[in-house]
Amino acid sequence: MSTSHFNRLINFISAFNIFTSLLLFSDLFGFNCWVTIHRATSLVRFNAPQPLWFISVIFSSALLLYMVFRGFYASLTSIVVALASYVILGFGWATLIYAFSTFILFLYEFGFDGWTVLSMIIILCIFEFISLVYWVFLYPLNLKVPLIYDLASLELSSSSLLSSLSPMVLVFMLYFWILKPLLSFFNIRFGGLAIDGLFSRKSIVDFAILSASIVISVAASIYPYIPSLNPNFYPVGVDFRYYEEALRGFEDNPWSVFRFFGGSRPLLIPILYVFKCLFGFDVRTTVTFAPIILNPLLVFSIFMVVWMGFGDLRLASTSALFTSIGFKISVNMYSYFLANVSALIFIFLSLSLLFLHLHSKSKVALIFAVVLYNLALLIHPWTYVQFSGSLALFLLYSMFKFRGVVGVLREYYGVFLMLAPSIPLALVLLIPGGSQFWVIYGLFRALNLSNLYNYWYNSFFIGFILYGGFQLNFFTLISALMALLAPSHGVCDDILRFTVIASSIAYPFLDAMLQSRVLFNLPLEVYSAMLIYWVSISKSIGSRMRSSIISLAFLSQLNYLFRCLANVI
């Protein structure tokens, strides 16, 4: 073995040493985490598998032997400290202290280089890949290969433990617009991301990524109904029964759509009915497999809004990919938010047409944008109000930017036209029995100061219990935060950022259920993709490091998706 390969092996051992040390640390300190298994969410104590303790001792000893071989005899003090700890504190603490002390002594003598970081990322990739293999291939076959099963269980506990930080990260993410100037005051700035011009990149790779994203979203819709996992073909979504009842009622009396959720969502049931007639399904099968259509359409709508807005196919396809493996899909499968997802599809497609209009001044694109956007009011008024508030705040910001209404009307009259029909349309819909107007009115009444007092309780409920704790995805939150702290990239970025800004203003005054819907609607996957996009083109990061970071992001999120899907049953 060459010297360079041997040094890389030592770096890998040191990285594995710190990785196991963190797991043992979590075990010894008795950290608790919320874990969802078969829809049952419970608080469990974090436990490191027994073999991990002995593996840690072996790797720590290998690191120690290397240091002694290199003439660093002071490293032998780690054995003395470990033995003393064993006598006083026992095997567990002695193992942890031995691992930490050898790693710290190694860093002191030989320093910390990029290979150690790369090794840590590779270890995490292997960890996530093994867990992914279990959830995708072994779990549906009811095979519990001991080592793979133990590692998958460990990954589940580790991810749940890491997600304990999500409520805190959520605060920083929602209020990035306050955090950003504070960081600038202390001269901490995040560099901008280079985004190419409109339609400047066309690559078969980008369309392959989009195709893979759509395939993943379809697979996610089918996975909970694999016969070995769900032999009775039991519907997994919480809201399934409402849509089933409404569709049966529509077959008997089409006007019954105005009784569905008080008449607030009359357009969705006819859409489901068309789906039913096209494929010849019965009512139950139609609702069961509605996500097979809606999930890919959601992925595609995100792709279109980023492509039309930012003009970069790679960013658009990456956004589609992280949507397909993100919390919108997992939460939708847990809860069957068919109306919510449908409204998002209409809104994102309308925004993509709006951005096309802003670039090309196409009146046809604007007409379709206005129509599609306002149809969302007939599907899910909550989502419509959230985006309308965001667009209104964007226009208000633009008035200050252009120093007057005239400049904003000249530049963004299309945004005004999208918002204009909202109140008249809501009032007209009162005639046949629609309740959009009262839903909008009720949302404003739902803003309550008492919810501010319960903010952390609500965050705890959303993060760990509601929807199985699937919604507050740590990777999505932390990556979106980092991307949001970077400078904006034009109108599309501004409008998407204002969905976060406007939502953050109302967020503390809403109850937990409405807060969860606000978070569900935010385009956070776009900003996660933006960070990964920046990593992929960064000249300051080596090619191996870039590939490893991207692989870790993809594997961890794909594993997250199938782990969640396996436990919605």
Salt bridges, closest charged atoms under 4 A:
ASP27 OD1 - ARG45 NH1 3.65
GLU155 OE1 - ARG563 NE 3.14
ASP196 OD2 - ARG201 NE 3.93
ASP206 OD1 - ARG314 NE 2.25
GLU244 OE2 - ARG248 NH2 2.99
GLU244 OE2 - ARG284 NH1 3.36
GLU251 OE2 - LYS276 NZ 2.84
ASP312 OD2 - ARG201 NH1 3.99
ASP493 OD2 - HIS489 ND1 2.99
ASP493 OD1 - ARG497 NE 3.00
GLU525 OE1 - LYS328 NZ 3.01
